Amino acid sequence: MSQAAQHPRPPELVDASLDEIMDKFVARFSDRKADWNAFADASIDGYRRAQHRFIGAGGSGKHNDGGSIPPYGFTLSVMYLPVGQGNPAHTHEVEEVFFVLKGYLDVFVEDEEGNRKETRLGPWECISCPPGVIHGFQNNSLEPVYFQVMIGRGRPDAMGYKDPELFARRDAHLKSGD
């Protein structure tokens, strides 16, 4: 006896075979390329990090590069963060989650007056940053950190940097295609 799915497939998958679905929607770490230029700030010492895209393109503002799973409602990346590196205070128009896989990640939230609250996350710990809340992270430990980043929209806008100079670099970075 056959059973019908309780929810319809997206239009582009209505006639897709199971083989086609598996080919399109499985991503392996061994196939991911470390993108050291994913962000407008990534060429600045102190903000160097590599994004491994799995679903969509993460918070870089760039979109599916053809090698990641097409996004529907969110993005998913694994970030590699060397010792002494981080990312600057920024916001997103949607929720962003950092989930630590290996190492120790110092995360922070800020208010508009510059007041900051920080905490350290270890393996299997996370922070969820609501839309519009200023946040960021830093690796102040003695080893690199691997952590997942999820953003709550399939095609998120580029991050909104708190620093006006970094924010000015954002548009040029997006146009460069790097």
PEGI-V200551 format. One record per residue. N is the residue number from 1. NEAR is the number of other C-alpha atoms within 12 Angstrom. Layout:
((N NEAR) (N NEAR))
This chain:
((1 3) (2 4) (3 6) (4 8) (5 8) (6 6) (7 8) (8 11) (9 15) (10 13) (11 8) (12 14) (13 17) (14 14) (15 13) (16 16) (17 13) (18 13) (19 12) (20 14) (21 19) (22 14) (23 16) (24 22) (25 22) (26 20) (27 25) (28 20) (29 18) (30 12) (31 14) (32 24) (33 24) (34 22) (35 28) (36 24) (37 25) (38 37) (39 40) (40 35) (41 37) (42 29) (43 22) (44 18) (45 15) (46 20) (47 29) (48 31) (49 37) (50 34) (51 37) (52 40) (53 40) (54 38) (55 40) (56 37) (57 41) (58 47) (59 47) (60 46) (61 33) (62 32) (63 31) (64 28) (65 24) (66 19) (67 27) (68 30) (69 32) (70 31) (71 30) (72 21) (73 19) (74 27) (75 39) (76 38) (77 41) (78 38) (79 45) (80 37) (81 39) (82 32) (83 25) (84 23) (85 31) (86 36) (87 41) (88 34) (89 33) (90 35) (91 34) (92 33) (93 24) (94 29) (95 30) (96 35) (97 33) (98 42) (99 33) (100 33) (101 24) (102 26) (103 28) (104 34) (105 42) (106 34) (107 34) (108 32) (109 30) (110 24) (111 17) (112 16) (113 9) (114 15) (115 13) (116 18) (117 17) (118 18) (119 21) (120 26) (121 29) (122 24) (123 20) (124 18) (125 23) (126 27) (127 30) (128 28) (129 30) (130 22) (131 23) (132 23) (133 28) (134 36) (135 39) (136 37) (137 45) (138 36) (139 36) (140 23) (141 22) (142 15) (143 18) (144 26) (145 35) (146 31) (147 38) (148 35) (149 37) (150 40) (151 39) (152 30) (153 29) (154 27) (155 29) (156 33) (157 28) (158 33) (159 42) (160 35) (161 31) (162 27) (163 20) (164 13) (165 15) (166 26) (167 23) (168 17) (169 23) (170 31) (171 24) (172 18) (173 24) (174 24) (175 14) (176 14) (177 18) (178 22))
